[in-house]
């Protein structure tokens, strides 16, 4: 969606520098209209139903009030934002507050696992409004998987509902995120070089984003703080600010932290996925870090034990082989300890704020994994301010949908 914005600078005197808000400040140039529109939308998304006034939007983006007025008028005409009421008066005319309209557009996320598929449809706040899942034989090859994805999207799609922005697909890596092509997935040679994104775009008639399941997990984990600012999808979207604050308190969420993630602040996290394989998704610098070749996050194939058991990747002593072997023999605490040792290496290298855990193995024993990984990080911490260890707030399918939303909010 191409939308324009107003231009202009603060005052008639140009000092030669840009007035920005953090790393994603607005720019008063017509060539960057789409960027400025997306920035305003993202700030309103982070604000939740309480919304923000035009003056606040101008202050946070560095855009002129005139530019913000033009942007918000256009976004309102597109149905993407609406009035949220008026702020309490501080002596002058009460300010009009604006909020995102979550049901203006939807997106679909699909998680292709090695033995199951899950599809979800989400609104612009990232809240799940429909889902469908079932078994999948990834080894049956890409053609069968494409048919399964097409059927799953049809089940969650609402022909009479809001327009779909696109479909995010999360699959086992390695893969080429930019080209939309699968790589040599360990144990599944028939997938190598399959152009999954292009084939699905042709079948679905929608934009498709392909990424690794662990990267989608990182996006979901970071987005969980943002979703905490919105009431449940079936709740009253016009609840007042006090009710929203109460909801946040009940959920144990951090509204300030939510805004830091959603607004592109400095917080970082690593998402560790433990299921039929092990992998990591990295949320660094306000977005998913994929690496130069989309190969970042091969967490499961770091070697912890020289000459250890053979891994399916061909190496010996990989954390994936050690962890899944412990799970297979029923020693879940040992599996958690192994993941903790590998996570401690990652924390020492990247200095992240949070280590978030997800995947079916974690879901089967969440307390054991949180405690086990946390104990190892505490024992190996080189700094008293060690990262928080917690369960991820959402699944991989939700993260895939989050990625499908990112172009609207300027992160595509």
Buried (B, 14 or more C-beta within 10 A) or exposed (E): EEBEBBBBBBEEEEEEEEBBBBEBBBBBBEEBBBBBBBBBBBBBBBBBBBBBBBEBBBBBBBBBBEBBBBBBEBBBEBEBBBEBBEBEEEEEEEBBBBBBBBBBBBBBBBBBBBEBBBBBBBBBBBBBBBBBBEEBEBBEBBEEBBEBBEEBBEEBBEEEBBEBBBBBBBBBBBBBBEEBBBBEBBBBEEBBEBBBBBBBBEBBEBBBBBBBBBBBBBBBBBBBBBBBBBBEBEEEBEBEBEBBBEBBEEEEBEBEBBBBBBBBBEBBBBBBBBBBBBBBBBBBEBBBBBEEEBBBBBBBBBBBBEEBEEBBBEBBBBBBBBBBBBBEEEEBBBBBBBBBBBBBBBBEEBEBBBBBBBBBBBBEBBEBBBBBBBBBBEEBBEEEEBBEBBBBBBBBBBBBBBBBBBBBBBBE
